[in-house]
Amino acid sequence: MVDADILTPAEISVLKALLRYGSVKQTASQTHYSITTFKKHLYSARRKLKVNTNLQAIVIACLCRLIPLQEIFPAIATAQRALTEHKPKR
């Protein structure tokens, strides 16, 4: 299991924001971080969690309760809406 203190508040913040907004570019524009700083925090979080992708980092952070469940469910609903809105027409 991952120690709750392994990630800094900034690293947790960028993972939460990425979960909420989706893309790195959109997320950085919605937060107070520059894209470069945002990517550095993401890289650091992935390295500390020993994962290769942002999605893996978010999943591990959720499983380790670094991201509270009440923040996960709105993001799932948003993702579902986005998927249904962008369904290809047959």
C-alpha positions as CSV (number, residue, x, y, z in Angstrom):
1,M,0.0,0.0,0.0
2,V,1.1,3.6,-0.7
3,D,1.9,5.8,2.3
4,A,-0.5,8.7,2.4
5,D,2.3,11.2,2.8
6,I,4.2,10.0,-0.3
7,L,2.6,12.7,-2.5
8,T,2.8,16.5,-1.9
9,P,-0.4,18.5,-1.7
10,A,0.5,20.0,-5.2
11,E,0.9,16.5,-6.7
12,I,-2.5,15.4,-5.2
13,S,-4.0,18.6,-6.5
14,V,-2.9,18.0,-10.1
15,L,-4.2,14.5,-10.0
16,K,-7.6,15.7,-8.7
17,A,-7.7,18.4,-11.3
18,L,-6.8,15.9,-14.1
19,L,-9.5,13.6,-12.9
20,R,-12.0,16.5,-13.0
21,Y,-11.0,18.1,-16.3
22,G,-9.5,15.3,-18.4
23,S,-6.7,16.6,-20.6
24,V,-3.4,18.0,-19.3
25,K,-3.8,21.2,-21.4
26,Q,-7.4,21.9,-20.3
27,T,-6.6,21.0,-16.7
28,A,-3.5,23.3,-16.5
29,S,-5.6,26.2,-18.0
30,Q,-8.3,25.6,-15.3
31,T,-5.7,25.6,-12.4
32,H,-3.1,28.1,-11.3
33,Y,-0.3,26.0,-12.7
34,S,1.6,26.6,-16.0
35,I,1.6,23.5,-18.3
36,T,5.3,22.9,-17.5
37,T,4.7,23.0,-13.7
38,F,1.6,20.9,-14.1
39,K,3.5,18.3,-16.0
40,K,6.4,18.3,-13.5
41,H,3.9,17.6,-10.7
42,L,2.3,14.8,-12.7
43,Y,5.7,13.2,-13.5
44,S,6.7,13.4,-9.8
45,A,3.5,11.8,-8.7
46,R,3.9,9.0,-11.3
47,R,7.5,8.4,-10.3
48,K,6.6,8.2,-6.5
49,L,3.6,5.9,-7.2
50,K,5.8,3.8,-9.5
51,V,3.4,3.9,-12.5
52,N,3.8,4.8,-16.1
53,T,0.6,6.7,-17.0
54,N,-1.5,9.5,-15.5
55,L,-4.5,7.2,-15.5
56,Q,-2.6,4.7,-13.4
57,A,-1.5,7.4,-11.0
58,I,-5.1,8.6,-10.6
59,V,-6.3,5.0,-10.0
60,I,-3.7,4.3,-7.4
61,A,-4.4,7.7,-5.7
62,C,-8.1,6.8,-5.6
63,L,-7.5,3.3,-4.3
64,C,-5.2,4.7,-1.6
65,R,-7.8,7.3,-0.7
66,L,-5.5,10.2,-1.5
67,I,-8.4,11.4,-3.7
68,P,-11.7,11.2,-1.7
69,L,-14.6,9.2,-3.2
70,Q,-16.9,12.2,-3.3
71,E,-14.4,13.7,-5.8
72,I,-14.4,10.6,-8.0
73,F,-18.1,10.2,-8.6
74,P,-18.7,13.6,-10.2
75,A,-15.8,12.9,-12.5
76,I,-17.3,9.6,-13.6
77,A,-20.6,11.2,-14.3
78,T,-18.8,13.9,-16.4
79,A,-16.9,11.3,-18.4
80,Q,-20.1,9.3,-19.1
81,R,-21.8,12.4,-20.4
82,A,-18.8,13.2,-22.6
83,L,-18.9,9.7,-24.0
84,T,-22.6,9.7,-24.8
85,E,-22.3,13.2,-26.4
86,H,-19.5,12.2,-28.7
87,K,-20.9,8.8,-29.8
88,P,-20.3,8.4,-33.6
89,K,-23.6,8.3,-35.6
90,R,-24.2,5.2,-37.7
